[in-house]
Amino acid sequence: MPRPSDELDRYDLTCHRLREALLGQLPASVDLVATVTAHAYWVCVAVSGDGTAWEEALRDYTALAQQRAAAEGEAERREIALLQQELAQTPGPVLDVGAGWGRLASLYESLALPAVYVEPAALGTQLMRRSGLNRVAQSVGEALPFADGPFSAAIIGWVLHHGAAPDVDAPAILIQAARVLAPGGKLLSIEPLGEKFSQTEWTSLLREAGFHVNRVEWFFTSESSPGATERYALAVGARCAD
Ligand SMILES: C[S@@+](CC[C@H](N)C(=O)[O-])C[C@H]1O[C@@H](n2cnc3c(N)ncnc32)[C@H](O)[C@@H]1O
């Protein structure tokens, strides 16, 4: 298990290598810093250590950024605009479950919305703390370290579709989210829908955990590979009263 400083050092080195590889290679519309930040996180979460597997992951994610960063940037702009609308009337605090490296922190800050971040990966919690966020808990979503009911909204973004992975128990994460939300509290769930994770599967999970699904909005169609289409979608739910 690497020491925390080792993990951050490796992340910084990964950012440096990605920046070198991508500088001048991306369309003008693409935010280089945001692209490097995200892809470096994925490289470091995908492989530990800095040997051959890391070099391979760097090559793969550099190619991915070159192919997909413009489209993914547009998808993210639409996602943020939708979340902004949904959170504008929310008093907070908001709970971000599986918050990664704190991608949505600037959105919460722009809305003056108090936020609490939960993330199991040590790299994610270290990056969030290093960027100045202080309400960060290292935990899985299946065991949220909070009392019942303090949050007015919960965001679970790009986590539940990993339900087939042994480390993601989507029903348990949703039951925990319902527990820590105040009655009527808002759930914002964002996922890529396709052959591996359907809208029916997703909305059934939400309902079974005790949410009323008010609407589902598809905001982007992604051609992740030839013939493989995913639709990125936001589900807006409310915790049913007990
Ligand atoms: C694709 S990233 C999305 C990050 C962030 N939600 C965003 O929208 O940028 C998925 C995140 O879920 C986290 N994760 C994995 N297993 C989890 C679990 N059991 N509970 C909560 N989060 C988990 C991963 O560590 C990773 O940071």
The ligand as an ORCA input file, in Angstrom:
! r2SCAN-3c Opt
* xyz 0 1
  C     -16.413      7.351    -12.538
  S     -15.933      7.953    -10.948
  C     -17.097      9.299    -10.761
  C     -16.598     10.340     -9.803
  C     -17.578     11.491     -9.523
  N     -18.849     11.013     -9.009
  C     -17.803     12.332    -10.757
  O     -18.939     12.411    -11.231
  O     -16.821     12.916    -11.248
  C     -16.602      6.708     -9.859
  C     -16.159      6.914     -8.412
  O     -16.885      6.002     -7.595
  C     -16.010      5.569     -6.581
  N     -16.518      4.302     -5.986
  C     -16.142      3.025     -6.263
  N     -16.792      2.161     -5.463
  C     -17.602      2.897     -4.659
  C     -18.500      2.577     -3.596
  N     -18.712      1.305     -3.231
  N     -19.129      3.595     -2.986
  C     -18.941      4.883     -3.363
  N     -18.088      5.238     -4.351
  C     -17.432      4.268     -5.000
  C     -14.685      5.391     -7.295
  O     -13.593      5.339     -6.392
  C     -14.669      6.621     -8.188
  O     -14.047      7.724     -7.572
*
